[in-house]
Amino acid sequence: MKTITAIEAQRKSGKRDNIFLNGSFAFSLTQSVVKEQKLAPGQILTDAEIEVLLGVDLLKKCCDYALRLLSYRPRSETEIRARLVRRFDRQTVEQVIHHLKAEKFLDDTAFAIFWKGSRQSFSPRSKRMLSTELRSKGIDPEVVSETLKGIDDADNAYRVAQKKVRTMPKDDYKTFRRKLGAMLSRRGFSYDVVDHTVDRVWQEL
């Protein structure tokens, strides 16, 4: 049995409390955990209770880190897991993943739709390249296939080309074709789509 003799806020973090047991520093906890567990000086803790507190705190830290990553942009389950296992043990990570999925913070179908929409709006590319990107992020092939239905490579290539030609020299067809074709190829478009798009844009100019 050990007695909580003091609870002091950490000066550096401002979000964690130092817990003193029997007059000596023992460990620190996230302030929200201290509040939720209603810890206070004078409270007696068993070794088992201390282990539970440390486990709850670890889950809190892992979950907070995951939510911070998700606040920057949506991520797939595979992406989040890969980042979390760099800092936390597998069991803790899987518990947090389960929680995030239950609360809809992690949803691979929603992520795939987001990724497709973002690419279509700001950086169009071929359906094949989009599929490769989503699969590399751990999205199920069936989800990828369903999400990418209706994508028109010819239309995407044309939109890319229209934007690119604004900054290209238009007095040399060979140079025009080489530069525009190379850029479209890097976006994953097939030779036939590239060839048709370059000819179409050149004729329009």
DOLUM-444941 format. One record per residue (C-alpha): residue number from 1; residue in one letter; x, y, z. Coordinates in pm, 1 decimal, always signed. Example, Ala and Ser with C-alpha at 12.3 -4.5 7.8 and 13.67 -1.06 7.14 Angstrom:
DOLUM-444941
node torvo:1; kedo:A; X:+1230.0; Y:-450.0; Z:+780.0
node torvo:2; kedo:S; X:+1367.0; Y:-106.0; Z:+714.0
END
This chain:
DOLUM-444941
node torvo:1; kedo:M; X:+0.0; Y:+0.0; Z:+0.0
node torvo:2; kedo:K; X:+121.9; Y:+349.5; Z:-84.8
node torvo:3; kedo:T; X:-27.3; Y:+687.3; Z:-4.0
node torvo:4; kedo:I; X:-53.7; Y:+983.1; Z:-240.7
node torvo:5; kedo:T; X:+122.7; Y:+1262.5; Z:-55.6
node torvo:6; kedo:A; X:+118.0; Y:+1526.4; Z:-331.0
node torvo:7; kedo:I; X:-1.2; Y:+1593.6; Z:-686.5
node torvo:8; kedo:E; X:+187.2; Y:+1869.2; Z:-867.6
node torvo:9; kedo:A; X:+144.3; Y:+2003.7; Z:-1220.7
node torvo:10; kedo:Q; X:+452.0; Y:+1965.7; Z:-1437.8
node torvo:11; kedo:R; X:+603.3; Y:+2302.4; Z:-1523.0
node torvo:12; kedo:K; X:+711.2; Y:+2210.6; Z:-1876.3
node torvo:13; kedo:S; X:+414.6; Y:+2024.0; Z:-2019.6
node torvo:14; kedo:G; X:+129.4; Y:+2190.8; Z:-1833.3
node torvo:15; kedo:K; X:-88.5; Y:+1889.8; Z:-1917.5
node torvo:16; kedo:R; X:+59.1; Y:+1628.8; Z:-1685.1
node torvo:17; kedo:D; X:+75.3; Y:+1593.1; Z:-1309.0
node torvo:18; kedo:N; X:+357.4; Y:+1446.5; Z:-1102.6
node torvo:19; kedo:I; X:+232.6; Y:+1195.4; Z:-847.7
node torvo:20; kedo:F; X:+420.4; Y:+1160.9; Z:-517.4
node torvo:21; kedo:L; X:+378.6; Y:+845.3; Z:-311.1
node torvo:22; kedo:N; X:+497.0; Y:+827.5; Z:+49.7
node torvo:23; kedo:G; X:+676.6; Y:+1159.6; Z:+7.3
node torvo:24; kedo:S; X:+871.0; Y:+1072.4; Z:-309.4
node torvo:25; kedo:F; X:+803.7; Y:+1124.5; Z:-681.1
node torvo:26; kedo:A; X:+660.2; Y:+803.7; Z:-827.0
node torvo:27; kedo:F; X:+526.9; Y:+873.8; Z:-1177.9
node torvo:28; kedo:S; X:+337.1; Y:+1126.6; Z:-1386.5
node torvo:29; kedo:L; X:-13.0; Y:+1109.2; Z:-1532.2
node torvo:30; kedo:T; X:-211.1; Y:+1307.3; Z:-1783.6
node torvo:31; kedo:Q; X:-419.4; Y:+1561.5; Z:-1594.0
node torvo:32; kedo:S; X:-740.7; Y:+1430.5; Z:-1747.3
node torvo:33; kedo:V; X:-659.5; Y:+1084.4; Z:-1607.1
node torvo:34; kedo:V; X:-597.2; Y:+1232.7; Z:-1261.0
node torvo:35; kedo:K; X:-934.9; Y:+1405.7; Z:-1280.5
node torvo:36; kedo:E; X:-1123.7; Y:+1105.3; Z:-1418.8
node torvo:37; kedo:Q; X:-977.7; Y:+873.3; Z:-1155.3
node torvo:38; kedo:K; X:-1046.9; Y:+1132.6; Z:-882.0
node torvo:39; kedo:L; X:-696.7; Y:+1108.0; Z:-739.5
node torvo:40; kedo:A; X:-616.1; Y:+1323.9; Z:-438.3
node torvo:41; kedo:P; X:-356.1; Y:+1351.2; Z:-159.9
node torvo:42; kedo:G; X:-424.2; Y:+1105.7; Z:+117.9
node torvo:43; kedo:Q; X:-559.3; Y:+839.5; Z:-115.1
node torvo:44; kedo:I; X:-412.2; Y:+491.7; Z:-69.0
node torvo:45; kedo:L; X:-313.6; Y:+290.2; Z:-376.7
node torvo:46; kedo:T; X:-226.4; Y:-76.0; Z:-412.9
node torvo:47; kedo:D; X:+36.9; Y:-191.5; Z:-661.3
node torvo:48; kedo:A; X:-242.4; Y:-330.2; Z:-880.5
node torvo:49; kedo:E; X:-422.0; Y:+5.0; Z:-881.4
node torvo:50; kedo:I; X:-99.8; Y:+182.4; Z:-976.3
node torvo:51; kedo:E; X:-55.0; Y:-54.7; Z:-1272.0
node torvo:52; kedo:V; X:-409.7; Y:+19.5; Z:-1385.7
node torvo:53; kedo:L; X:-347.1; Y:+395.5; Z:-1363.4
node torvo:54; kedo:L; X:-29.0; Y:+366.7; Z:-1569.0
node torvo:55; kedo:G; X:-211.9; Y:+155.8; Z:-1829.3
node torvo:56; kedo:V; X:-496.1; Y:+406.8; Z:-1856.2
node torvo:57; kedo:D; X:-243.3; Y:+688.1; Z:-1892.5
node torvo:58; kedo:L; X:-57.9; Y:+502.9; Z:-2167.7
node torvo:59; kedo:L; X:-383.1; Y:+450.8; Z:-2359.3
node torvo:60; kedo:K; X:-462.0; Y:+820.1; Z:-2319.5
node torvo:61; kedo:K; X:-122.6; Y:+925.0; Z:-2453.5
node torvo:62; kedo:C; X:-150.3; Y:+687.6; Z:-2749.2
node torvo:63; kedo:C; X:-504.0; Y:+801.4; Z:-2832.4
node torvo:64; kedo:D; X:-413.4; Y:+1169.3; Z:-2803.1
node torvo:65; kedo:Y; X:-120.6; Y:+1117.7; Z:-3040.0
node torvo:66; kedo:A; X:-342.9; Y:+938.7; Z:-3291.5
node torvo:67; kedo:L; X:-603.0; Y:+1215.4; Z:-3278.3
node torvo:68; kedo:R; X:-330.6; Y:+1473.8; Z:-3328.3
node torvo:69; kedo:L; X:-216.4; Y:+1292.7; Z:-3643.6
node torvo:70; kedo:L; X:-575.5; Y:+1275.7; Z:-3767.9
node torvo:71; kedo:S; X:-622.6; Y:+1648.0; Z:-3706.2
node torvo:72; kedo:Y; X:-366.4; Y:+1724.0; Z:-3978.4
node torvo:73; kedo:R; X:-548.0; Y:+1514.8; Z:-4240.3
node torvo:74; kedo:P; X:-756.4; Y:+1195.2; Z:-4261.2
node torvo:75; kedo:R; X:-547.4; Y:+879.3; Z:-4256.2
node torvo:76; kedo:S; X:-602.2; Y:+512.4; Z:-4323.3
node torvo:77; kedo:E; X:-594.3; Y:+249.9; Z:-4049.5
node torvo:78; kedo:T; X:-263.5; Y:+120.2; Z:-4184.1
node torvo:79; kedo:E; X:-107.7; Y:+467.0; Z:-4177.1
node torvo:80; kedo:I; X:-215.3; Y:+533.5; Z:-3818.5
node torvo:81; kedo:R; X:-99.3; Y:+192.6; Z:-3698.1
node torvo:82; kedo:A; X:+242.0; Y:+239.5; Z:-3861.0
node torvo:83; kedo:R; X:+290.0; Y:+571.9; Z:-3682.1
node torvo:84; kedo:L; X:+166.1; Y:+450.8; Z:-3343.9
node torvo:85; kedo:V; X:+384.5; Y:+138.3; Z:-3324.2
node torvo:86; kedo:R; X:+690.6; Y:+361.4; Z:-3343.7
node torvo:87; kedo:R; X:+604.3; Y:+493.0; Z:-2996.4
node torvo:88; kedo:F; X:+374.4; Y:+243.2; Z:-2825.5
node torvo:89; kedo:D; X:+348.2; Y:-131.4; Z:-2772.8
node torvo:90; kedo:R; X:+127.6; Y:-339.5; Z:-3003.4
node torvo:91; kedo:Q; X:-138.7; Y:-416.6; Z:-2745.0
node torvo:92; kedo:T; X:-190.6; Y:-49.6; Z:-2662.5
node torvo:93; kedo:V; X:-197.2; Y:+42.5; Z:-3030.4
node torvo:94; kedo:E; X:-461.3; Y:-218.3; Z:-3114.2
node torvo:95; kedo:Q; X:-681.1; Y:-99.0; Z:-2827.6
node torvo:96; kedo:V; X:-658.4; Y:+257.1; Z:-2954.8
node torvo:97; kedo:I; X:-724.3; Y:+150.5; Z:-3314.5
node torvo:98; kedo:H; X:-1035.2; Y:-36.6; Z:-3200.1
node torvo:99; kedo:H; X:-1156.4; Y:+272.7; Z:-3012.0
node torvo:100; kedo:L; X:-1092.4; Y:+507.3; Z:-3304.3
node torvo:101; kedo:K; X:-1281.9; Y:+279.2; Z:-3543.6
node torvo:102; kedo:A; X:-1574.4; Y:+246.8; Z:-3303.0
node torvo:103; kedo:E; X:-1593.7; Y:+625.6; Z:-3275.0
node torvo:104; kedo:K; X:-1563.0; Y:+667.2; Z:-3655.6
node torvo:105; kedo:F; X:-1234.6; Y:+856.2; Z:-3632.2
node torvo:106; kedo:L; X:-1087.0; Y:+580.9; Z:-3850.1
node torvo:107; kedo:D; X:-1283.1; Y:+471.0; Z:-4157.2
node torvo:108; kedo:D; X:-1094.9; Y:+337.3; Z:-4458.5
node torvo:109; kedo:T; X:-1390.5; Y:+384.6; Z:-4693.7
node torvo:110; kedo:A; X:-1428.5; Y:+748.5; Z:-4591.2
node torvo:111; kedo:F; X:-1052.1; Y:+792.8; Z:-4623.1
node torvo:112; kedo:A; X:-1052.3; Y:+649.1; Z:-4976.6
node torvo:113; kedo:I; X:-1329.4; Y:+889.2; Z:-5077.9
node torvo:114; kedo:F; X:-1136.5; Y:+1179.5; Z:-4924.8
node torvo:115; kedo:W; X:-814.7; Y:+1079.7; Z:-5104.6
node torvo:116; kedo:K; X:-991.8; Y:+1044.8; Z:-5437.3
node torvo:117; kedo:G; X:-1165.1; Y:+1381.6; Z:-5398.3
node torvo:118; kedo:S; X:-845.2; Y:+1558.2; Z:-5299.6
node torvo:119; kedo:R; X:-654.6; Y:+1417.4; Z:-5596.2
node torvo:120; kedo:Q; X:-936.4; Y:+1489.5; Z:-5839.6
node torvo:121; kedo:S; X:-959.8; Y:+1850.3; Z:-5721.9
node torvo:122; kedo:F; X:-595.9; Y:+1946.2; Z:-5683.3
node torvo:123; kedo:S; X:-377.0; Y:+1691.9; Z:-5859.9
node torvo:124; kedo:P; X:-563.2; Y:+1471.5; Z:-6112.0
node torvo:125; kedo:R; X:-394.7; Y:+1148.2; Z:-6212.2
node torvo:126; kedo:S; X:-478.2; Y:+817.3; Z:-6370.4
node torvo:127; kedo:K; X:-714.9; Y:+568.0; Z:-6215.0
node torvo:128; kedo:R; X:-430.4; Y:+316.2; Z:-6206.3
node torvo:129; kedo:M; X:-205.9; Y:+552.1; Z:-6008.2
node torvo:130; kedo:L; X:-486.4; Y:+636.9; Z:-5768.1
node torvo:131; kedo:S; X:-543.9; Y:+266.4; Z:-5712.3
node torvo:132; kedo:T; X:-174.1; Y:+213.5; Z:-5640.9
node torvo:133; kedo:E; X:-170.5; Y:+501.3; Z:-5392.7
node torvo:134; kedo:L; X:-473.0; Y:+374.9; Z:-5200.9
node torvo:135; kedo:R; X:-348.9; Y:+17.1; Z:-5189.7
node torvo:136; kedo:S; X:-12.5; Y:+137.7; Z:-5057.3
node torvo:137; kedo:K; X:-205.8; Y:+294.0; Z:-4769.0
node torvo:138; kedo:G; X:-361.7; Y:-40.9; Z:-4683.7
node torvo:139; kedo:I; X:-706.0; Y:+16.5; Z:-4833.1
node torvo:140; kedo:D; X:-890.3; Y:-305.5; Z:-4921.9
node torvo:141; kedo:P; X:-886.9; Y:-371.9; Z:-5299.4
node torvo:142; kedo:E; X:-1267.3; Y:-397.2; Z:-5309.3
node torvo:143; kedo:V; X:-1299.5; Y:-57.5; Z:-5139.9
node torvo:144; kedo:V; X:-1048.5; Y:+86.1; Z:-5387.6
node torvo:145; kedo:S; X:-1237.6; Y:-54.8; Z:-5684.7
node torvo:146; kedo:E; X:-1572.9; Y:+77.1; Z:-5561.9
node torvo:147; kedo:T; X:-1432.5; Y:+420.0; Z:-5474.7
node torvo:148; kedo:L; X:-1266.2; Y:+473.2; Z:-5811.0
node torvo:149; kedo:K; X:-1567.5; Y:+382.1; Z:-6022.1
node torvo:150; kedo:G; X:-1650.1; Y:+647.4; Z:-6277.9
node torvo:151; kedo:I; X:-1304.3; Y:+803.7; Z:-6302.3
node torvo:152; kedo:D; X:-1231.8; Y:+906.8; Z:-6661.1
node torvo:153; kedo:D; X:-861.1; Y:+903.5; Z:-6746.2
node torvo:154; kedo:A; X:-913.2; Y:+1103.9; Z:-7063.9
node torvo:155; kedo:D; X:-1094.5; Y:+1378.1; Z:-6876.3
node torvo:156; kedo:N; X:-834.9; Y:+1386.4; Z:-6597.9
node torvo:157; kedo:A; X:-546.7; Y:+1401.8; Z:-6843.5
node torvo:158; kedo:Y; X:-713.6; Y:+1685.6; Z:-7032.7
node torvo:159; kedo:R; X:-764.8; Y:+1886.6; Z:-6711.4
node torvo:160; kedo:V; X:-400.4; Y:+1837.1; Z:-6616.9
node torvo:161; kedo:A; X:-286.7; Y:+1940.0; Z:-6963.6
node torvo:162; kedo:Q; X:-501.8; Y:+2253.1; Z:-6970.5
node torvo:163; kedo:K; X:-336.4; Y:+2377.8; Z:-6654.9
node torvo:164; kedo:K; X:+15.0; Y:+2283.3; Z:-6764.3
node torvo:165; kedo:V; X:+5.5; Y:+2448.4; Z:-7107.2
node torvo:166; kedo:R; X:-37.3; Y:+2792.4; Z:-6952.2
node torvo:167; kedo:T; X:+332.0; Y:+2793.2; Z:-6865.7
node torvo:168; kedo:M; X:+467.0; Y:+2605.5; Z:-7169.2
node torvo:169; kedo:P; X:+627.5; Y:+2742.8; Z:-7487.9
node torvo:170; kedo:K; X:+385.7; Y:+2704.7; Z:-7778.1
node torvo:171; kedo:D; X:+607.9; Y:+2764.7; Z:-8079.8
node torvo:172; kedo:D; X:+781.9; Y:+2424.7; Z:-8093.4
node torvo:173; kedo:Y; X:+561.1; Y:+2116.1; Z:-8127.2
node torvo:174; kedo:K; X:+836.4; Y:+1864.6; Z:-8049.6
node torvo:175; kedo:T; X:+933.2; Y:+2038.4; Z:-7725.4
node torvo:176; kedo:F; X:+565.6; Y:+2087.4; Z:-7637.9
node torvo:177; kedo:R; X:+488.7; Y:+1720.9; Z:-7695.9
node torvo:178; kedo:R; X:+793.3; Y:+1598.2; Z:-7505.7
node torvo:179; kedo:K; X:+732.2; Y:+1810.9; Z:-7195.8
node torvo:180; kedo:L; X:+357.2; Y:+1768.7; Z:-7175.8
node torvo:181; kedo:G; X:+377.3; Y:+1398.0; Z:-7256.4
node torvo:182; kedo:A; X:+639.3; Y:+1339.0; Z:-6987.4
node torvo:183; kedo:M; X:+431.0; Y:+1518.3; Z:-6726.6
node torvo:184; kedo:L; X:+117.2; Y:+1322.3; Z:-6813.2
node torvo:185; kedo:S; X:+312.1; Y:+996.8; Z:-6804.1
node torvo:186; kedo:R; X:+435.3; Y:+1080.8; Z:-6453.8
node torvo:187; kedo:R; X:+70.5; Y:+1109.6; Z:-6349.9
node torvo:188; kedo:G; X:+21.9; Y:+748.7; Z:-6458.7
node torvo:189; kedo:F; X:-170.2; Y:+797.9; Z:-6783.7
node torvo:190; kedo:S; X:-132.5; Y:+538.8; Z:-7057.7
node torvo:191; kedo:Y; X:+47.4; Y:+605.5; Z:-7386.0
node torvo:192; kedo:D; X:-282.5; Y:+621.7; Z:-7579.2
node torvo:193; kedo:V; X:-434.6; Y:+873.5; Z:-7336.5
node torvo:194; kedo:V; X:-117.6; Y:+1084.1; Z:-7338.1
node torvo:195; kedo:D; X:-96.9; Y:+1078.0; Z:-7718.0
node torvo:196; kedo:H; X:-462.0; Y:+1176.8; Z:-7761.7
node torvo:197; kedo:T; X:-443.8; Y:+1450.5; Z:-7498.4
node torvo:198; kedo:V; X:-128.9; Y:+1612.0; Z:-7636.7
node torvo:199; kedo:D; X:-277.0; Y:+1621.3; Z:-7989.5
node torvo:200; kedo:R; X:-607.2; Y:+1758.8; Z:-7863.7
node torvo:201; kedo:V; X:-450.1; Y:+2039.0; Z:-7660.9
node torvo:202; kedo:W; X:-208.5; Y:+2129.9; Z:-7942.1
node torvo:203; kedo:Q; X:-495.4; Y:+2155.3; Z:-8192.5
node torvo:204; kedo:E; X:-688.3; Y:+2377.2; Z:-7952.7
node torvo:205; kedo:L; X:-389.9; Y:+2610.2; Z:-7922.5
END
